[in-house]
Amino acid sequence: MLALTPGELEWFADPRHWNRTAGPRLQHYCYQWRSRPGRVPRLLEIPQPRLRTLQRTILRELLAPIPLHDAAHGFVPGRSAVSGAAMHTGADVVVSLDLAAFFAHVSPGKVFGVLRQAGFTEAVAHRLTGLCTHAVPVGVLAEMPPGGDPASRFALRQALAVAHLPQGAPTSPMLANLALRRLDSRLSGWAGAFDAVYSRYADDLAFSGGAELARRADAFIRGAGRIVADEGHSLNGLKTRVHKAGVRQTVTGVVVNERTNIARAEFDQLKAVVHNCAAHGPEGQNRGGHPDFRAHLLGRIAWVSSVHPARGARLRAAFDEISW
């Protein structure tokens, strides 16, 4: 199916992890560190063109048919950040949690288990695991830019130094969703014990419910943390949020107090930029230095349209008045 010889399959699957010590010209991935103010940097592990083509074939032909848990809304056809947020509208309380180093903590053992459970033979599952996981070379880890506390930086280096799902591979989002099916099932059951609902968009965990969840939110979070730890992940404590009905409740950037909506400040800021572009020209409005400012604005308008179609239509009408 992959049109590889046995030798090529061994080279790309790299069962002995030789690629980790190979020179840059022989490595299957290229690397980009992304700094984040006040936070641990993020490493993008981008597969080289031929491996990326193989991974896309694996995703399309082998992984896509495997069923996911209903709570997963990220990287799933027909679901989105908006569909996940819509589950939490009109609740007494919304609890938001975040998984730390999401892809880096999905081990080859978990990937192998997912593939074996899906019916692949041991030999096939082993080579597919090799094609879809990767350990970062020591030299790349040594180039980590500043940011974040020492403990978090050390934990990230430890996770990246061993084989894991690379952030940048086409197969990683689907395999992460599959590897987290047990976590999704356990957190759904935990939410049900508090008469609450649960959804997950990639590493963002969202729960919402009524008086029982609002009254025992701290105990609920501690229990969720124990389940997450038991499944080999950890929570980013800096991103834990409890929002009751009297304040703005958001899930994956979507306001959910009464219905899915865009934050007023975000909408007003985008509306002002589009208006100024139409009135004075777009040249002076690209304060972020985006290389394709027109596409950037269209993307932001499309996001608003997906959350609130009427507001998105008004922004698009104003956008069409811009002279590019």
C-alpha positions as CSV (number, residue, x, y, z in Angstrom):
1,M,0.0,0.0,0.0
2,L,2.8,2.4,0.8
3,A,4.8,1.4,-2.3
4,L,8.0,0.7,-0.2
5,T,10.6,-2.0,-0.4
6,P,11.3,-3.8,2.9
7,G,14.5,-1.9,3.2
8,E,12.7,1.5,2.7
9,L,10.1,0.5,5.3
10,E,12.9,-0.2,7.8
11,W,14.5,3.1,7.0
12,F,11.4,5.2,7.5
13,A,10.0,3.2,10.5
14,D,13.5,3.3,12.1
15,P,12.9,0.5,14.7
16,R,16.4,1.0,16.2
17,H,16.1,4.8,16.4
18,W,19.2,5.4,14.3
19,N,17.7,8.6,12.9
20,R,18.0,10.3,16.3
21,T,21.8,10.3,16.0
22,A,22.0,10.8,12.2
23,G,23.2,14.1,10.7
24,P,20.7,16.7,9.6
25,R,20.8,15.7,5.9
26,L,19.7,12.1,6.9
27,Q,17.0,13.0,9.4
28,H,13.4,12.4,8.7
29,Y,12.2,15.6,10.3
30,C,13.1,19.3,10.4
31,Y,12.6,21.3,13.6
32,Q,11.3,24.7,14.5
33,W,11.2,26.1,18.0
34,R,8.4,28.5,18.7
35,S,8.8,30.9,21.6
36,R,5.8,31.8,23.7
37,P,6.0,34.7,26.2
38,G,6.1,33.5,29.7
39,R,5.5,29.9,28.7
40,V,7.6,26.8,27.7
41,P,8.5,27.0,24.0
42,R,6.8,24.6,21.5
43,L,8.7,22.4,19.1
44,L,7.3,21.7,15.7
45,E,8.6,18.4,14.2
46,I,7.9,18.6,10.5
47,P,8.3,15.4,8.5
48,Q,10.4,15.6,5.3
49,P,8.2,15.4,2.1
50,R,8.4,11.6,1.5
51,L,7.7,10.6,5.0
52,R,4.9,13.2,5.1
53,T,3.3,11.5,2.0
54,L,3.5,8.1,3.7
55,Q,1.9,9.5,6.8
56,R,-0.9,11.0,4.8
57,T,-1.6,7.7,3.2
58,I,-1.7,6.0,6.5
59,L,-4.1,8.6,7.9
60,R,-6.4,8.4,4.9
61,E,-6.4,4.6,4.4
62,L,-5.8,3.1,7.8
63,L,-6.6,5.5,10.6
64,A,-9.6,7.5,9.4
65,P,-12.0,4.5,9.5
66,I,-11.3,3.7,13.2
67,P,-14.1,5.1,15.5
68,L,-13.4,7.8,18.1
69,H,-15.0,8.6,21.4
70,D,-18.0,11.0,21.0
71,A,-16.3,13.5,23.3
72,A,-13.5,14.2,20.8
73,H,-14.1,17.3,18.7
74,G,-10.6,18.3,17.5
75,F,-9.3,17.1,14.1
76,V,-12.5,15.1,13.5
77,P,-14.5,15.5,10.2
78,G,-17.9,17.1,11.0
79,R,-16.9,18.3,14.4
80,S,-15.1,21.5,15.5
81,A,-14.3,23.8,18.3
82,V,-17.7,25.3,17.9
83,S,-19.5,21.9,18.0
84,G,-17.6,21.1,21.2
85,A,-18.4,24.4,22.8
86,A,-22.1,24.1,21.9
87,M,-22.4,21.2,24.4
88,H,-21.8,23.7,27.2
89,T,-24.2,26.5,26.6
90,G,-26.4,27.8,29.4
91,A,-24.7,25.9,32.2
92,D,-24.4,27.0,35.8
93,V,-20.7,26.4,35.7
94,V,-18.0,25.6,33.1
95,V,-14.7,24.0,34.1
96,S,-11.8,24.2,31.7
97,L,-8.6,22.0,32.0
98,D,-5.6,21.7,29.8
99,L,-3.3,18.7,29.1
100,A,0.4,19.6,29.2
101,A,2.6,18.6,26.2
102,F,-0.3,16.9,24.6
103,F,1.4,15.1,21.7
104,A,4.8,14.5,23.5
105,H,3.1,12.4,26.1
106,V,1.5,9.9,23.7
107,S,4.0,7.0,23.8
108,P,4.7,4.4,21.1
109,G,3.2,1.8,23.5
110,K,-0.1,3.6,23.4
111,V,0.0,3.9,19.6
112,F,0.9,0.3,19.2
113,G,-2.0,-0.7,21.5
114,V,-4.4,1.4,19.5
115,L,-3.3,-0.3,16.2
116,R,-3.5,-3.8,17.7
117,Q,-6.9,-3.1,19.1
118,A,-8.0,-1.9,15.6
119,G,-7.0,-5.4,14.2
120,F,-3.6,-4.9,12.8
121,T,-1.1,-7.8,13.2
122,E,1.8,-7.3,15.6
123,A,4.4,-6.8,12.8
124,V,2.3,-4.3,10.9
125,A,1.3,-2.4,14.1
126,H,5.0,-2.2,15.1
127,R,6.1,-0.7,11.7
128,L,3.2,1.7,11.6
129,T,4.1,2.9,15.1
130,G,7.6,3.5,13.9
131,L,6.4,5.5,10.9
132,C,4.2,7.7,13.1
133,T,6.4,8.3,16.2
134,H,9.8,10.0,16.7
135,A,12.5,10.9,19.2
136,V,14.1,14.3,18.9
137,P,17.9,14.5,18.5
138,V,19.9,15.8,21.5
139,G,21.2,18.7,19.5
140,V,17.8,20.0,18.8
141,L,16.8,19.8,22.5
142,A,19.9,21.8,23.4
143,E,18.6,24.7,21.2
144,M,15.5,25.2,23.2
145,P,14.9,28.9,23.5
146,P,14.2,30.6,26.9
147,G,10.7,30.5,28.4
148,G,8.8,28.7,31.2
149,D,9.8,27.5,34.6
150,P,12.7,25.0,34.9
151,A,10.6,22.1,36.0
152,S,8.3,22.4,32.9
153,R,11.3,22.8,30.6
154,F,12.9,19.7,32.0
155,A,9.7,17.7,31.6
156,L,9.3,18.7,28.0
157,R,12.9,17.8,27.1
158,Q,12.4,14.4,28.8
159,A,9.2,13.8,26.8
160,L,10.7,14.8,23.5
161,A,13.9,12.8,24.0
162,V,12.0,9.5,23.8
163,A,9.7,8.4,21.0
164,H,6.3,10.2,20.9
165,L,3.8,11.6,18.5
166,P,5.6,14.5,16.7
167,Q,3.7,17.8,16.6
168,G,3.6,18.4,12.8
169,A,3.0,14.9,11.5
170,P,-0.3,14.4,9.6
171,T,-1.0,11.3,11.6
172,S,-0.5,12.7,15.1
173,P,-3.9,14.4,15.7
174,M,-5.8,11.2,14.8
175,L,-3.5,8.9,16.7
176,A,-3.7,11.2,19.8
177,N,-7.5,11.1,19.6
178,L,-7.4,7.3,19.4
179,A,-4.9,7.0,22.2
180,L,-7.1,9.1,24.4
181,R,-10.3,7.1,24.0
182,R,-9.9,5.5,27.4
183,L,-9.2,8.9,29.0
184,D,-12.3,10.3,27.2
185,S,-14.4,7.4,28.5
186,R,-13.2,7.8,32.1
187,L,-13.7,11.5,32.1
188,S,-17.1,11.2,30.6
189,G,-18.0,8.8,33.4
190,W,-16.5,11.1,36.0
191,A,-18.5,14.0,34.6
192,G,-21.7,11.9,34.7
193,A,-21.2,11.3,38.4
194,F,-21.6,15.1,38.8
195,D,-24.5,15.3,36.3
196,A,-22.2,17.2,34.0
197,V,-21.1,16.9,30.3
198,Y,-17.6,16.6,28.9
199,S,-15.9,17.4,25.6
200,R,-12.3,17.6,24.4
201,Y,-10.8,19.6,21.6
202,A,-7.1,18.4,21.3
203,D,-5.6,19.2,24.7
204,D,-8.5,21.4,25.9
205,L,-10.9,19.6,28.3
206,A,-14.2,21.2,29.0
207,F,-16.9,20.2,31.6
208,S,-20.2,21.9,32.4
209,G,-23.1,21.2,34.7
210,G,-25.5,22.5,37.3
211,A,-25.6,23.1,41.0
212,E,-23.8,19.8,41.9
213,L,-20.7,20.6,39.8
214,A,-20.7,24.3,40.9
215,R,-20.8,23.3,44.6
216,R,-18.0,20.6,44.3
217,A,-15.8,22.1,41.5
218,D,-12.6,21.7,43.5
219,A,-13.2,18.1,44.3
220,F,-14.2,17.4,40.7
221,I,-11.0,19.0,39.4
222,R,-8.9,16.9,41.8
223,G,-10.6,13.7,40.6
224,A,-10.2,14.6,37.0
225,G,-6.5,15.3,37.7
226,R,-6.1,11.8,39.2
227,I,-7.7,10.2,36.1
228,V,-5.5,12.2,33.7
229,A,-2.3,11.2,35.7
230,D,-3.4,7.6,35.7
231,E,-3.6,7.7,31.9
232,G,0.0,9.0,31.6
233,H,-0.8,12.8,31.1
234,S,-0.7,15.8,33.4
235,L,-2.7,19.0,33.7
236,N,-1.3,22.4,33.1
237,G,-2.4,24.1,36.3
238,L,-2.0,27.6,34.9
239,K,-4.9,26.9,32.5
240,T,-7.4,25.6,35.0
241,R,-10.5,27.7,34.9
242,V,-13.9,27.6,36.8
243,H,-16.4,30.1,35.3
244,K,-19.9,30.4,36.9
245,A,-22.9,31.8,35.1
246,G,-22.4,35.4,36.4
247,V,-19.2,35.8,34.4
248,R,-18.2,35.2,30.8
249,Q,-17.9,31.5,30.1
250,T,-15.7,30.3,27.3
251,V,-14.8,27.0,25.8
252,T,-11.9,26.9,23.2
253,G,-12.3,30.6,22.7
254,V,-16.1,30.5,22.1
255,V,-18.4,32.3,24.5
256,V,-21.1,29.8,25.8
257,N,-23.1,31.7,28.4
258,E,-26.4,31.6,26.5
259,R,-25.4,30.4,23.0
260,T,-22.2,30.1,21.1
261,N,-20.9,33.5,20.4
262,I,-17.7,35.5,19.7
263,A,-16.2,37.6,22.5
264,R,-17.4,41.1,22.2
265,A,-13.9,42.7,22.5
266,E,-12.6,40.3,19.8
267,F,-15.4,41.2,17.4
268,D,-15.1,44.9,18.0
269,Q,-11.4,44.9,17.4
270,L,-11.7,43.0,14.2
271,K,-14.6,45.2,13.1
272,A,-12.5,48.3,13.7
273,V,-9.6,46.9,11.6
274,V,-11.8,46.0,8.7
275,H,-13.5,49.4,8.8
276,N,-10.2,51.2,8.9
277,C,-8.9,49.1,6.0
278,A,-11.9,50.1,3.9
279,A,-11.7,53.8,5.0
280,H,-7.9,54.4,4.9
281,G,-6.5,51.4,3.0
282,P,-5.1,48.2,4.4
283,E,-1.4,49.2,4.3
284,G,-1.4,50.9,7.7
285,Q,-3.5,48.3,9.5
286,N,-1.2,45.3,9.3
287,R,0.4,46.0,12.7
288,G,1.2,42.3,13.2
289,G,3.3,42.2,10.0
290,H,1.4,39.3,8.4
291,P,2.9,38.4,5.0
292,D,-0.6,37.9,3.5
293,F,-2.8,40.3,5.4
294,R,-5.8,39.8,3.1
295,A,-5.8,36.1,3.8
296,H,-5.2,36.7,7.6
297,L,-8.4,38.9,7.7
298,L,-10.4,36.4,5.7
299,G,-9.4,33.7,8.1
300,R,-10.4,35.7,11.2
301,I,-13.7,36.6,9.5
302,A,-14.3,32.9,8.7
303,W,-13.8,32.0,12.4
304,V,-16.4,34.6,13.4
305,S,-18.8,33.3,10.8
306,S,-18.4,29.7,12.1
307,V,-19.4,30.9,15.6
308,H,-21.9,33.7,14.8
309,P,-23.0,33.6,11.1
310,A,-24.8,37.0,11.2
311,R,-21.8,38.8,12.6
312,G,-19.6,37.1,10.1
313,A,-21.8,38.2,7.2
314,R,-21.5,41.8,8.4
315,L,-17.8,41.6,8.6
316,R,-17.5,40.0,5.2
317,A,-19.7,42.8,3.6
318,A,-17.4,45.4,5.1
319,F,-14.3,43.4,4.0
320,D,-15.6,43.5,0.4
321,E,-15.4,47.3,0.5
322,I,-11.6,47.2,0.9
323,S,-9.5,48.3,-2.0
324,W,-6.6,45.9,-2.2
